[in-house]
Amino acid sequence: MSLRTTVLGQMSEIRELQAADRRRQTMILELLRIDHRRSTEISELRTALQGQ
């Protein structure tokens, strides 16, 4: 296998890994948003229950 073929293959693999990383980052951000929303809802429910 030539050096050029090896480098092109590695560049392709790097692009695939970068795309997978972006997908993971997007999913992590969405999970953090959901977690924050839930945390806010729990806080609001606690406040409402304490007022009863």
HELIX and SHEET records of a PDB file:
HELIX    1   1 LEU A    3  GLN A   50  1                                  48    
END                                                                             
